[in-house]
Amino acid sequence: MPKWKKDATEFKVGVNFVDKRGYSSTIPKPVMEALGEPENIKFIVKGKKVEVMAAQSP
């Protein structure tokens, strides 16, 4: 498991593809902490950029 520098602002992670599930990846702990450790996250596509934010439970 990688250790992230305390002041890191960029995180490179691998992406896996499983036929029946789609793509998956591990979210770095500092990112989840910055999001407030939500149960759900939301991806928002804005042109060629993607935002990630905490989401309300369904």
Secondary structure, DSSP 8 states (H G I E B T S, - for coil): -----TT--------EEETTTEEE----HHHHHHHT--SEEEEEEETTEEEEEEE---
